[in-house]
Amino acid sequence: MSSHYAQLADWSNAMTEFVMIYRHIPAEKRKEPIDGGWSSRQILHHLLETEILFATRMRVAIANPGGAILAFDPDLNEARIPNGEVPDELLLDALAALRSVNLAILRALPDDAWALTVQHPEVGPQTLERIVTVFGNHVSEHLNDMKNAGLGVRAL
């Protein structure tokens, strides 16, 4: 079992909360920009794209230590991948499922696996721990944006 268990549990909880909040946003409000930025739906698209990217990078580090990974251009993905044609519930379910699988893999790794590296074309070597930290906190960051915009679920 990984010594990172508490951190992984936090990331799992953040995903659960994101799903809960997203499902409570009325469909007609999901396309409205949050504080002049992305809409909730764009955040959902972005989180799914980055979770797919994370899954790939994590697997390269584990299966092919030192292997090359691709750079990521979120604007290019947003412009070219037609996530807008995919129903919200399918995107949300895919995001939650992929995060669950990724976290299960990370929990199963020995602690020394977190030091495995990949070669990023722009920043050079990155450890699995660095990759996990960047992507693990990503949901929480966007979740906070949604909460700060008043999109959180109100207590009864």
Helices and strands as residue ranges (DSSP letters): H 5-24, G 27-29, H 40-63, H 74-80, G 83-85, H 88-108, G 111-115, E 117-120, E 124-127, H 128-148
